[in-house]
Amino acid sequence: MKSILAWACISILAFSACKKNENTIVIGEFASLTGSTATFGQSMNNGIQLAVEEFNQAGGLNGKKIELIVADDQSKPEEAKIAVLKLIKQNQVQALLG
C-alpha cells in the first residue's frame, strides 16, 4: 500500500505547485466503506490512512504534508462515479486512489 501511495505522490509532484496551499498535497480516496464490499474497502482505507500518517510523521513528501479526503462509494458503481467527480471537482484533489 505504501508503494502505491508513494507512486501516486511522486506522479503528482509537478501538479502540487498549482494548488492553493503549496505546503499540502491533497489526495482523494474512494472506497466501499459501506455496502456489500465494505470489509475490503475499510481495510484498504485503513492501510491508506496508515501510510499517509507515516509519510506525514516522516516529514511529508519533499516537505509537503499529505491530506487525504475519503469518499464512500457504498459498493455501487454509480456512487463511485459520483464520489470520484466530487473529489475532482469539489475537493480538487491532485491524485486519486481507489
Jmol script that loads the backbone (N, CA, C; Angstrom):
load data "model"
ATOM      1  N   MET A   1       0.824  -1.188   0.000  1.00  0.00           N
ATOM      2  CA  MET A   1       0.000   0.000   0.000  1.00  0.00           C
ATOM      3  C   MET A   1       0.871   1.255   0.000  1.00  0.00           C
ATOM      4  N   LYS A   2       1.961   1.218   0.774  1.00  0.00           N
ATOM      5  CA  LYS A   2       2.839   2.391   0.813  1.00  0.00           C
ATOM      6  C   LYS A   2       3.454   2.665  -0.548  1.00  0.00           C
ATOM      7  N   SER A   3       3.767   1.604  -1.295  1.00  0.00           N
ATOM      8  CA  SER A   3       4.370   1.824  -2.612  1.00  0.00           C
ATOM      9  C   SER A   3       3.375   2.456  -3.569  1.00  0.00           C
ATOM     10  N   ILE A   4       2.105   2.099  -3.462  1.00  0.00           N
ATOM     11  CA  ILE A   4       1.074   2.719  -4.300  1.00  0.00           C
ATOM     12  C   ILE A   4       0.947   4.187  -3.949  1.00  0.00           C
ATOM     13  N   LEU A   5       0.908   4.487  -2.665  1.00  0.00           N
ATOM     14  CA  LEU A   5       0.798   5.878  -2.235  1.00  0.00           C
ATOM     15  C   LEU A   5       2.035   6.665  -2.650  1.00  0.00           C
ATOM     16  N   ALA A   6       3.196   6.059  -2.514  1.00  0.00           N
ATOM     17  CA  ALA A   6       4.428   6.745  -2.913  1.00  0.00           C
ATOM     18  C   ALA A   6       4.416   7.036  -4.404  1.00  0.00           C
ATOM     19  N   TRP A   7       4.005   6.068  -5.201  1.00  0.00           N
ATOM     20  CA  TRP A   7       3.935   6.270  -6.643  1.00  0.00           C
ATOM     21  C   TRP A   7       2.961   7.385  -6.981  1.00  0.00           C
ATOM     22  N   ALA A   8       1.804   7.395  -6.327  1.00  0.00           N
ATOM     23  CA  ALA A   8       0.818   8.446  -6.580  1.00  0.00           C
ATOM     24  C   ALA A   8       1.378   9.811  -6.216  1.00  0.00           C
ATOM     25  N   CYS A   9       2.060   9.888  -5.095  1.00  0.00           N
ATOM     26  CA  CYS A   9       2.626  11.170  -4.661  1.00  0.00           C
ATOM     27  C   CYS A   9       3.705  11.652  -5.618  1.00  0.00           C
ATOM     28  N   ILE A  10       4.559  10.759  -6.035  1.00  0.00           N
ATOM     29  CA  ILE A  10       5.633  11.146  -6.948  1.00  0.00           C
ATOM     30  C   ILE A  10       5.071  11.599  -8.285  1.00  0.00           C
ATOM     31  N   SER A  11       4.023  10.925  -8.750  1.00  0.00           N
ATOM     32  CA  SER A  11       3.464  11.268 -10.053  1.00  0.00           C
ATOM     33  C   SER A  11       2.741  12.603 -10.059  1.00  0.00           C
ATOM     34  N   ILE A  12       2.425  13.149  -8.886  1.00  0.00           N
ATOM     35  CA  ILE A  12       1.703  14.422  -8.851  1.00  0.00           C
ATOM     36  C   ILE A  12       2.553  15.589  -8.385  1.00  0.00           C
ATOM     37  N   LEU A  13       3.824  15.378  -8.177  1.00  0.00           N
ATOM     38  CA  LEU A  13       4.666  16.478  -7.714  1.00  0.00           C
ATOM     39  C   LEU A  13       4.631  17.664  -8.673  1.00  0.00           C
ATOM     40  N   ALA A  14       4.537  17.409  -9.949  1.00  0.00           N
ATOM     41  CA  ALA A  14       4.503  18.504 -10.920  1.00  0.00           C
ATOM     42  C   ALA A  14       3.260  19.361 -10.750  1.00  0.00           C
ATOM     43  N   PHE A  15       2.170  18.762 -10.292  1.00  0.00           N
ATOM     44  CA  PHE A  15       0.923  19.496 -10.133  1.00  0.00           C
ATOM     45  C   PHE A  15       0.801  20.169  -8.772  1.00  0.00           C
ATOM     46  N   SER A  16       1.613  19.778  -7.831  1.00  0.00           N
ATOM     47  CA  SER A  16       1.448  20.278  -6.465  1.00  0.00           C
ATOM     48  C   SER A  16       1.675  21.775  -6.353  1.00  0.00           C
ATOM     49  N   ALA A  17       2.459  22.350  -7.218  1.00  0.00           N
ATOM     50  CA  ALA A  17       2.690  23.798  -7.169  1.00  0.00           C
ATOM     51  C   ALA A  17       1.466  24.575  -7.618  1.00  0.00           C
ATOM     52  N   CYS A  18       0.526  23.918  -8.264  1.00  0.00           N
ATOM     53  CA  CYS A  18      -0.674  24.587  -8.772  1.00  0.00           C
ATOM     54  C   CYS A  18      -1.745  24.740  -7.696  1.00  0.00           C
ATOM     55  N   LYS A  19      -1.620  24.065  -6.592  1.00  0.00           N
ATOM     56  CA  LYS A  19      -2.638  24.113  -5.556  1.00  0.00           C
ATOM     57  C   LYS A  19      -2.564  25.406  -4.767  1.00  0.00           C
ATOM     58  N   LYS A  20      -3.693  25.741  -4.151  1.00  0.00           N
ATOM     59  CA  LYS A  20      -3.779  26.943  -3.328  1.00  0.00           C
ATOM     60  C   LYS A  20      -2.779  26.890  -2.179  1.00  0.00           C
ATOM     61  N   ASN A  21      -2.742  25.770  -1.475  1.00  0.00           N
ATOM     62  CA  ASN A  21      -1.822  25.602  -0.354  1.00  0.00           C
ATOM     63  C   ASN A  21      -0.614  24.820  -0.847  1.00  0.00           C
ATOM     64  N   GLU A  22       0.483  25.498  -1.038  1.00  0.00           N
ATOM     65  CA  GLU A  22       1.662  24.858  -1.609  1.00  0.00           C
ATOM     66  C   GLU A  22       2.366  23.922  -0.633  1.00  0.00           C
ATOM     67  N   ASN A  23       1.936  23.881   0.625  1.00  0.00           N
ATOM     68  CA  ASN A  23       2.564  23.013   1.616  1.00  0.00           C
ATOM     69  C   ASN A  23       1.807  21.705   1.807  1.00  0.00           C
ATOM     70  N   THR A  24       0.772  21.469   1.003  1.00  0.00           N
ATOM     71  CA  THR A  24      -0.059  20.287   1.163  1.00  0.00           C
ATOM     72  C   THR A  24      -0.314  19.625  -0.187  1.00  0.00           C
ATOM     73  N   ILE A  25      -0.247  18.311  -0.208  1.00  0.00           N
ATOM     74  CA  ILE A  25      -0.642  17.522  -1.369  1.00  0.00           C
ATOM     75  C   ILE A  25      -1.964  16.863  -1.008  1.00  0.00           C
ATOM     76  N   VAL A  26      -2.997  17.131  -1.781  1.00  0.00           N
ATOM     77  CA  VAL A  26      -4.334  16.617  -1.486  1.00  0.00           C
ATOM     78  C   VAL A  26      -4.596  15.384  -2.347  1.00  0.00           C
ATOM     79  N   ILE A  27      -4.849  14.269  -1.670  1.00  0.00           N
ATOM     80  CA  ILE A  27      -5.128  13.006  -2.343  1.00  0.00           C
ATOM     81  C   ILE A  27      -6.546  12.579  -1.991  1.00  0.00           C
ATOM     82  N   GLY A  28      -7.295  12.155  -2.990  1.00  0.00           N
ATOM     83  CA  GLY A  28      -8.641  11.649  -2.778  1.00  0.00           C
ATOM     84  C   GLY A  28      -8.650  10.133  -2.820  1.00  0.00           C
ATOM     85  N   GLU A  29      -9.460   9.552  -1.968  1.00  0.00           N
ATOM     86  CA  GLU A  29      -9.635   8.099  -1.958  1.00  0.00           C
ATOM     87  C   GLU A  29     -11.118   7.803  -2.039  1.00  0.00           C
ATOM     88  N   PHE A  30     -11.501   6.948  -2.980  1.00  0.00           N
ATOM     89  CA  PHE A  30     -12.876   6.460  -2.999  1.00  0.00           C
ATOM     90  C   PHE A  30     -12.830   4.977  -2.663  1.00  0.00           C
ATOM     91  N   ALA A  31     -13.677   4.582  -1.721  1.00  0.00           N
ATOM     92  CA  ALA A  31     -13.646   3.208  -1.233  1.00  0.00           C
ATOM     93  C   ALA A  31     -15.035   2.788  -0.794  1.00  0.00           C
ATOM     94  N   SER A  32     -15.248   1.484  -0.764  1.00  0.00           N
ATOM     95  CA  SER A  32     -16.513   0.921  -0.298  1.00  0.00           C
ATOM     96  C   SER A  32     -16.477   0.833   1.222  1.00  0.00           C
ATOM     97  N   LEU A  33     -16.848   1.918   1.864  1.00  0.00           N
ATOM     98  CA  LEU A  33     -16.858   1.943   3.327  1.00  0.00           C
ATOM     99  C   LEU A  33     -18.155   1.380   3.883  1.00  0.00           C
ATOM    100  N   THR A  34     -19.180   1.342   3.047  1.00  0.00           N
ATOM    101  CA  THR A  34     -20.465   0.738   3.401  1.00  0.00           C
ATOM    102  C   THR A  34     -20.894  -0.140   2.228  1.00  0.00           C
ATOM    103  N   GLY A  35     -21.894  -0.961   2.443  1.00  0.00           N
ATOM    104  CA  GLY A  35     -22.399  -1.818   1.371  1.00  0.00           C
ATOM    105  C   GLY A  35     -21.786  -3.207   1.399  1.00  0.00           C
ATOM    106  N   SER A  36     -22.012  -3.941   0.314  1.00  0.00           N
ATOM    107  CA  SER A  36     -21.658  -5.362   0.274  1.00  0.00           C
ATOM    108  C   SER A  36     -20.158  -5.650   0.308  1.00  0.00           C
ATOM    109  N   THR A  37     -19.333  -4.726  -0.118  1.00  0.00           N
ATOM    110  CA  THR A  37     -17.878  -4.958  -0.108  1.00  0.00           C
ATOM    111  C   THR A  37     -17.158  -4.061   0.899  1.00  0.00           C
ATOM    112  N   ALA A  38     -17.876  -3.650   1.921  1.00  0.00           N
ATOM    113  CA  ALA A  38     -17.320  -2.721   2.911  1.00  0.00           C
ATOM    114  C   ALA A  38     -16.102  -3.282   3.636  1.00  0.00           C
ATOM    115  N   THR A  39     -16.068  -4.575   3.873  1.00  0.00           N
ATOM    116  CA  THR A  39     -14.928  -5.170   4.572  1.00  0.00           C
ATOM    117  C   THR A  39     -13.627  -4.881   3.830  1.00  0.00           C
ATOM    118  N   PHE A  40     -13.651  -5.032   2.512  1.00  0.00           N
ATOM    119  CA  PHE A  40     -12.457  -4.780   1.705  1.00  0.00           C
ATOM    120  C   PHE A  40     -12.145  -3.290   1.638  1.00  0.00           C
ATOM    121  N   GLY A  41     -13.177  -2.484   1.461  1.00  0.00           N
ATOM    122  CA  GLY A  41     -12.980  -1.038   1.375  1.00  0.00           C
ATOM    123  C   GLY A  41     -12.441  -0.451   2.668  1.00  0.00           C
ATOM    124  N   GLN A  42     -12.939  -0.943   3.793  1.00  0.00           N
ATOM    125  CA  GLN A  42     -12.470  -0.443   5.082  1.00  0.00           C
ATOM    126  C   GLN A  42     -11.014  -0.837   5.318  1.00  0.00           C
ATOM    127  N   SER A  43     -10.648  -2.050   4.916  1.00  0.00           N
ATOM    128  CA  SER A  43      -9.250  -2.482   5.056  1.00  0.00           C
ATOM    129  C   SER A  43      -8.331  -1.628   4.194  1.00  0.00           C
ATOM    130  N   MET A  44      -8.760  -1.353   2.963  1.00  0.00           N
ATOM    131  CA  MET A  44      -7.971  -0.506   2.074  1.00  0.00           C
ATOM    132  C   MET A  44      -7.824   0.884   2.677  1.00  0.00           C
ATOM    133  N   ASN A  45      -8.921   1.420   3.183  1.00  0.00           N
ATOM    134  CA  ASN A  45      -8.901   2.753   3.787  1.00  0.00           C
ATOM    135  C   ASN A  45      -7.955   2.800   4.977  1.00  0.00           C
ATOM    136  N   ASN A  46      -7.990   1.780   5.811  1.00  0.00           N
ATOM    137  CA  ASN A  46      -7.091   1.737   6.971  1.00  0.00           C
ATOM    138  C   ASN A  46      -5.627   1.741   6.534  1.00  0.00           C
ATOM    139  N   GLY A  47      -5.312   0.973   5.501  1.00  0.00           N
ATOM    140  CA  GLY A  47      -3.942   0.928   5.005  1.00  0.00           C
ATOM    141  C   GLY A  47      -3.478   2.255   4.429  1.00  0.00           C
ATOM    142  N   ILE A  48      -4.350   2.892   3.669  1.00  0.00           N
ATOM    143  CA  ILE A  48      -4.002   4.185   3.074  1.00  0.00           C
ATOM    144  C   ILE A  48      -3.828   5.236   4.161  1.00  0.00           C
ATOM    145  N   GLN A  49      -4.726   5.254   5.140  1.00  0.00           N
ATOM    146  CA  GLN A  49      -4.601   6.233   6.224  1.00  0.00           C
ATOM    147  C   GLN A  49      -3.312   6.024   7.009  1.00  0.00           C
ATOM    148  N   LEU A  50      -2.952   4.777   7.249  1.00  0.00           N
ATOM    149  CA  LEU A  50      -1.705   4.481   7.959  1.00  0.00           C
ATOM    150  C   LEU A  50      -0.500   4.971   7.155  1.00  0.00           C
ATOM    151  N   ALA A  51      -0.512   4.726   5.853  1.00  0.00           N
ATOM    152  CA  ALA A  51       0.596   5.177   5.003  1.00  0.00           C
ATOM    153  C   ALA A  51       0.704   6.699   5.000  1.00  0.00           C
ATOM    154  N   VAL A  52      -0.430   7.389   4.935  1.00  0.00           N
ATOM    155  CA  VAL A  52      -0.422   8.860   4.959  1.00  0.00           C
ATOM    156  C   VAL A  52       0.149   9.357   6.284  1.00  0.00           C
ATOM    157  N   GLU A  53      -0.284   8.751   7.392  1.00  0.00           N
ATOM    158  CA  GLU A  53       0.238   9.143   8.707  1.00  0.00           C
ATOM    159  C   GLU A  53       1.753   8.943   8.774  1.00  0.00           C
ATOM    160  N   GLU A  54       2.232   7.816   8.256  1.00  0.00           N
ATOM    161  CA  GLU A  54       3.669   7.539   8.285  1.00  0.00           C
ATOM    162  C   GLU A  54       4.444   8.532   7.422  1.00  0.00           C
ATOM    163  N   PHE A  55       3.922   8.837   6.239  1.00  0.00           N
ATOM    164  CA  PHE A  55       4.569   9.834   5.381  1.00  0.00           C
ATOM    165  C   PHE A  55       4.643  11.175   6.097  1.00  0.00           C
ATOM    166  N   ASN A  56       3.522  11.606   6.676  1.00  0.00           N
ATOM    167  CA  ASN A  56       3.481  12.913   7.335  1.00  0.00           C
ATOM    168  C   ASN A  56       4.388  12.963   8.560  1.00  0.00           C
ATOM    169  N   GLN A  57       4.446  11.885   9.333  1.00  0.00           N
ATOM    170  CA  GLN A  57       5.324  11.855  10.503  1.00  0.00           C
ATOM    171  C   GLN A  57       6.795  11.881  10.105  1.00  0.00           C
ATOM    172  N   ALA A  58       7.087  11.402   8.903  1.00  0.00           N
ATOM    173  CA  ALA A  58       8.467  11.401   8.409  1.00  0.00           C
ATOM    174  C   ALA A  58       8.813  12.705   7.693  1.00  0.00           C
ATOM    175  N   GLY A  59       7.930  13.687   7.771  1.00  0.00           N
ATOM    176  CA  GLY A  59       8.210  14.982   7.150  1.00  0.00           C
ATOM    177  C   GLY A  59       7.473  15.236   5.859  1.00  0.00           C
ATOM    178  N   GLY A  60       6.597  14.323   5.485  1.00  0.00           N
ATOM    179  CA  GLY A  60       5.822  14.515   4.265  1.00  0.00           C
ATOM    180  C   GLY A  60       6.600  14.107   3.033  1.00  0.00           C
ATOM    181  N   LEU A  61       6.155  14.591   1.906  1.00  0.00           N
ATOM    182  CA  LEU A  61       6.799  14.307   0.632  1.00  0.00           C
ATOM    183  C   LEU A  61       7.460  15.580   0.145  1.00  0.00           C
ATOM    184  N   ASN A  62       8.774  15.588   0.132  1.00  0.00           N
ATOM    185  CA  ASN A  62       9.536  16.809  -0.182  1.00  0.00           C
ATOM    186  C   ASN A  62       9.101  17.972   0.701  1.00  0.00           C
ATOM    187  N   GLY A  63       8.830  17.662   1.966  1.00  0.00           N
ATOM    188  CA  GLY A  63       8.448  18.696   2.921  1.00  0.00           C
ATOM    189  C   GLY A  63       6.984  19.086   2.889  1.00  0.00           C
ATOM    190  N   LYS A  64       6.201  18.468   2.017  1.00  0.00           N
ATOM    191  CA  LYS A  64       4.776  18.792   1.915  1.00  0.00           C
ATOM    192  C   LYS A  64       3.955  17.724   2.622  1.00  0.00           C
ATOM    193  N   LYS A  65       3.025  18.151   3.451  1.00  0.00           N
ATOM    194  CA  LYS A  65       2.137  17.224   4.139  1.00  0.00           C
ATOM    195  C   LYS A  65       1.119  16.672   3.151  1.00  0.00           C
ATOM    196  N   ILE A  66       0.681  15.459   3.401  1.00  0.00           N
ATOM    197  CA  ILE A  66      -0.337  14.820   2.576  1.00  0.00           C
ATOM    198  C   ILE A  66      -1.667  14.926   3.304  1.00  0.00           C
ATOM    199  N   GLU A  67      -2.675  15.412   2.603  1.00  0.00           N
ATOM    200  CA  GLU A  67      -4.036  15.469   3.135  1.00  0.00           C
ATOM    201  C   GLU A  67      -4.864  14.449   2.373  1.00  0.00           C
ATOM    202  N   LEU A  68      -5.553  13.575   3.098  1.00  0.00           N
ATOM    203  CA  LEU A  68      -6.377  12.540   2.482  1.00  0.00           C
ATOM    204  C   LEU A  68      -7.843  12.899   2.649  1.00  0.00           C
ATOM    205  N   ILE A  69      -8.569  12.926   1.539  1.00  0.00           N
ATOM    206  CA  ILE A  69     -10.014  13.141   1.565  1.00  0.00           C
ATOM    207  C   ILE A  69     -10.659  11.840   1.103  1.00  0.00           C
ATOM    208  N   VAL A  70     -11.531  11.271   1.929  1.00  0.00           N
ATOM    209  CA  VAL A  70     -12.121   9.962   1.664  1.00  0.00           C
ATOM    210  C   VAL A  70     -13.592  10.106   1.295  1.00  0.00           C
ATOM    211  N   ALA A  71     -14.005   9.367   0.264  1.00  0.00           N
ATOM    212  CA  ALA A  71     -15.404   9.338  -0.156  1.00  0.00           C
ATOM    213  C   ALA A  71     -15.873   7.885  -0.199  1.00  0.00           C
ATOM    214  N   ASP A  72     -17.073   7.641   0.301  1.00  0.00           N
ATOM    215  CA  ASP A  72     -17.669   6.302   0.329  1.00  0.00           C
ATOM    216  C   ASP A  72     -18.433   6.065  -0.969  1.00  0.00           C
ATOM    217  N   ASP A  73     -18.076   4.990  -1.688  1.00  0.00           N
ATOM    218  CA  ASP A  73     -18.814   4.670  -2.911  1.00  0.00           C
ATOM    219  C   ASP A  73     -19.955   3.684  -2.663  1.00  0.00           C
ATOM    220  N   GLN A  74     -20.172   3.317  -1.417  1.00  0.00           N
ATOM    221  CA  GLN A  74     -21.283   2.471  -0.981  1.00  0.00           C
ATOM    222  C   GLN A  74     -21.337   1.126  -1.710  1.00  0.00           C
ATOM    223  N   SER A  75     -20.220   0.683  -2.257  1.00  0.00           N
ATOM    224  CA  SER A  75     -20.136  -0.579  -3.002  1.00  0.00           C
ATOM    225  C   SER A  75     -20.995  -0.571  -4.265  1.00  0.00           C
ATOM    226  N   LYS A  76     -21.235   0.614  -4.826  1.00  0.00           N
ATOM    227  CA  LYS A  76     -22.075   0.750  -6.019  1.00  0.00           C
ATOM    228  C   LYS A  76     -21.318   1.540  -7.091  1.00  0.00           C
ATOM    229  N   PRO A  77     -21.251   1.002  -8.313  1.00  0.00           N
ATOM    230  CA  PRO A  77     -20.535   1.702  -9.385  1.00  0.00           C
ATOM    231  C   PRO A  77     -21.028   3.128  -9.628  1.00  0.00           C
ATOM    232  N   GLU A  78     -22.329   3.339  -9.590  1.00  0.00           N
ATOM    233  CA  GLU A  78     -22.855   4.691  -9.833  1.00  0.00           C
ATOM    234  C   GLU A  78     -22.449   5.664  -8.728  1.00  0.00           C
ATOM    235  N   GLU A  79     -22.351   5.174  -7.501  1.00  0.00           N
ATOM    236  CA  GLU A  79     -21.906   6.015  -6.390  1.00  0.00           C
ATOM    237  C   GLU A  79     -20.400   6.277  -6.470  1.00  0.00           C
ATOM    238  N   ALA A  80     -19.657   5.309  -7.006  1.00  0.00           N
ATOM    239  CA  ALA A  80     -18.215   5.505  -7.195  1.00  0.00           C
ATOM    240  C   ALA A  80     -17.973   6.640  -8.178  1.00  0.00           C
ATOM    241  N   LYS A  81     -18.763   6.678  -9.242  1.00  0.00           N
ATOM    242  CA  LYS A  81     -18.634   7.761 -10.229  1.00  0.00           C
ATOM    243  C   LYS A  81     -18.912   9.110  -9.579  1.00  0.00           C
ATOM    244  N   ILE A  82     -19.965   9.184  -8.786  1.00  0.00           N
ATOM    245  CA  ILE A  82     -20.319  10.430  -8.090  1.00  0.00           C
ATOM    246  C   ILE A  82     -19.201  10.830  -7.132  1.00  0.00           C
ATOM    247  N   ALA A  83     -18.678   9.854  -6.390  1.00  0.00           N
ATOM    248  CA  ALA A  83     -17.608  10.135  -5.425  1.00  0.00           C
ATOM    249  C   ALA A  83     -16.363  10.668  -6.122  1.00  0.00           C
ATOM    250  N   VAL A  84     -15.996  10.054  -7.240  1.00  0.00           N
ATOM    251  CA  VAL A  84     -14.803  10.484  -7.974  1.00  0.00           C
ATOM    252  C   VAL A  84     -14.985  11.896  -8.517  1.00  0.00           C
ATOM    253  N   LEU A  85     -16.143  12.164  -9.104  1.00  0.00           N
ATOM    254  CA  LEU A  85     -16.395  13.503  -9.644  1.00  0.00           C
ATOM    255  C   LEU A  85     -16.362  14.560  -8.543  1.00  0.00           C
ATOM    256  N   LYS A  86     -16.902  14.227  -7.370  1.00  0.00           N
ATOM    257  CA  LYS A  86     -16.880  15.171  -6.247  1.00  0.00           C
ATOM    258  C   LYS A  86     -15.443  15.428  -5.787  1.00  0.00           C
ATOM    259  N   LEU A  87     -14.661  14.365  -5.679  1.00  0.00           N
ATOM    260  CA  LEU A  87     -13.268  14.527  -5.255  1.00  0.00           C
ATOM    261  C   LEU A  87     -12.495  15.407  -6.233  1.00  0.00           C
ATOM    262  N   ILE A  88     -12.749  15.229  -7.521  1.00  0.00           N
ATOM    263  CA  ILE A  88     -12.028  16.006  -8.534  1.00  0.00           C
ATOM    264  C   ILE A  88     -12.530  17.439  -8.601  1.00  0.00           C
ATOM    265  N   LYS A  89     -13.845  17.603  -8.741  1.00  0.00           N
ATOM    266  CA  LYS A  89     -14.401  18.938  -8.993  1.00  0.00           C
ATOM    267  C   LYS A  89     -14.546  19.782  -7.730  1.00  0.00           C
ATOM    268  N   GLN A  90     -15.084  19.196  -6.678  1.00  0.00           N
ATOM    269  CA  GLN A  90     -15.341  19.968  -5.456  1.00  0.00           C
ATOM    270  C   GLN A  90     -14.103  20.059  -4.569  1.00  0.00           C
ATOM    271  N   ASN A  91     -13.455  18.923  -4.347  1.00  0.00           N
ATOM    272  CA  ASN A  91     -12.303  18.896  -3.444  1.00  0.00           C
ATOM    273  C   ASN A  91     -10.989  19.207  -4.144  1.00  0.00           C
ATOM    274  N   GLN A  92     -10.983  19.173  -5.454  1.00  0.00           N
ATOM    275  CA  GLN A  92      -9.809  19.493  -6.273  1.00  0.00           C
ATOM    276  C   GLN A  92      -8.573  18.704  -5.849  1.00  0.00           C
ATOM    277  N   VAL A  93      -8.766  17.384  -5.708  1.00  0.00           N
ATOM    278  CA  VAL A  93      -7.644  16.529  -5.329  1.00  0.00           C
ATOM    279  C   VAL A  93      -6.618  16.486  -6.452  1.00  0.00           C
ATOM    280  N   GLN A  94      -5.392  16.210  -6.085  1.00  0.00           N
ATOM    281  CA  GLN A  94      -4.299  16.140  -7.046  1.00  0.00           C
ATOM    282  C   GLN A  94      -4.037  14.721  -7.526  1.00  0.00           C
ATOM    283  N   ALA A  95      -4.578  13.742  -6.810  1.00  0.00           N
ATOM    284  CA  ALA A  95      -4.434  12.335  -7.187  1.00  0.00           C
ATOM    285  C   ALA A  95      -5.606  11.567  -6.595  1.00  0.00           C
ATOM    286  N   LEU A  96      -5.904  10.422  -7.188  1.00  0.00           N
ATOM    287  CA  LEU A  96      -6.985   9.561  -6.712  1.00  0.00           C
ATOM    288  C   LEU A  96      -6.459   8.163  -6.417  1.00  0.00           C
ATOM    289  N   LEU A  97      -6.962   7.587  -5.341  1.00  0.00           N
ATOM    290  CA  LEU A  97      -6.709   6.193  -5.006  1.00  0.00           C
ATOM    291  C   LEU A  97      -8.059   5.535  -4.816  1.00  0.00           C
ATOM    292  N   GLY A  98      -8.184   4.295  -5.270  1.00  0.00           N
ATOM    293  CA  GLY A  98      -9.452   3.622  -5.058  1.00  0.00           C
ATOM    294  C   GLY A  98      -9.522   2.310  -5.773  1.00  0.00           C
TER     295      GLY A  98
END
end "model"
wireframe off; spacefill off
backbone 0.3
color backbone group
